[in-house]
C-alpha cells in the first residue's frame, strides 16, 4: 500500500494511492499516527480499502500533500552513513552510527516551501531514505528488526552547515530548523519496494543533478540501525529513522554551494516517488 495525507497543514486527512490515483480514506476513521500503527492499522486499512475500493472518494487534483505520517514522536537521523559522503566532507567513516535528531517542527510536506532560516548563509540539501517504525521497539535483535518496519519514504534532510558545524555543540541546531524535514509524497509498505538495499536516490538543484547514489552503499544497513537505536531509546510506532545521504551535498563542493531564495530542489528514490521544494527567504510573521 501507499499511504498519503492531504489538506492544509495541521488539518491533513488520510488517503491511499490506488492505480496512480489518490483516494480519501477518512471513512476509515483514523489518522496515520502512533495509535494507528500500534494497533495493526496497516492490516486493518488494507482490509478497509479492499472492501471499499469502488466507493472511496477521489481526492481532487491539486490538493496539498502533507507528510505521510501524522507528527511522529521522534525524527532520528544517521550521519555519515555513506562512505563517499564522509570523504567529501573530510570526515572519517564512523565506527558506530552517528545519531542526531530533527525537531518535529521541521516536519513538513513533500512540496512545501523550504524556508532559509534567519541569519543562515549555508543551507544545504541531503536526499535520504526514511524508515517508518511500525511497532514499539526496545532492545531489538538485528534479525528481528524487519518486523518493526511499517514502510519507507523519501526525505530531504535539509541542513544549515554553519549552525551545524561552526556554532559548537551537537549537530541538532543545524538540522531542526523549520521546514528542514520534508517527507513524502507517500509511505510505501515494504511489499511495494523491491530490494531496499539497492535503490537509486538522487537530488537536483535548479535542474542540475547534485546527488546520484544507491542505498547499496549504506555503511550501516537498516536492520542494524533499528537494532542499534533501540539499545538507547524505545522506538515508537510512527517514528522516522532517516538513514543518511550519499555524496553530492553543497558542503562537499569546491568551493561549497548553498541554497538561495528562488532555487528549486527536486529529489527522488526508486519506488518512493519524487518531491520538490522551492527555496524562500525567512520572513517574520
Steps between C-alpha positions, in 0.01 A plus 500: 500500500591862456373733772456875458365786709355808333356839586621811678782477757369364828168400339614213278267212419612143426502345156652231282636474148330238284588457131679839509185678626464664841203389713368626833480249787346731760216249539753260649489734799868523591795717413834332435640560847664305782174334606421399141830319450500352852158341453565311178375796300668403174323162487167653600537778243584247228181311581297822501640603161433155357138511617441859384722535197225598260344752737795699634475872411769618260713784633480805268812576299712779646436421866805557719672184618615502860760265645364144486515433875329721758759679712731229635646496848854500360693574181827310536774557244824321421800708395790399277338168399638497144879474465506735199313769697734462798799547268360810328442672835848408626365265766613148585227237458383441858553178697142524628199685357498877552162596647330838498138605524280739307225695673139412424452866400735433205257236370308613189346374179694396190407806292500764774737794475847467647561806718858618547532584871567849623876577487573187296764503227568125467171316444569164331311199360516123570283236331434208737304178536275519807370196688171520691474288814187286525505374856652581837860386499752478781821294502412343166720225355629581152340179364159617623528863386301447177191429712516859629478668158169656390642641178735737325489859377708767326660764724705814435723541807548875454798629698639840596874431501613804700245428772592130487879514492620846605276595792640242747315212661303234318369500144134537598486880479587484129256218428175588674411839351143553380426323165827302517331157482278469190377137494297321234311509264386168649585217736553175308459175690794259464317280247493800262880527497733249337849476646522783753880458496516584130290812441618796294465834678565834335463874549521798266514877557354717223509197270870425560562152642688528828453160663465165322564206728374161610399353833738213415771730642350539848771435759248392766200316356142553615458192728822592680388862541165401652668259740772753587264790568271280708788440742490868598130588486163342437387545141129576480261421216516781243853602594720580200862394451684679219788286383757746364590667171737415213764735360407820321401741776583869472745483790718253310542713189808709432412772565188408702161582345196586712133562437364848433148638464343397171687171471295188429605171658366175353576153630388141471558137591408192298148396598449791738407777260643848472469824695568862419574795725527866400752690713379820663656755733384516861231764554374594844133424548 
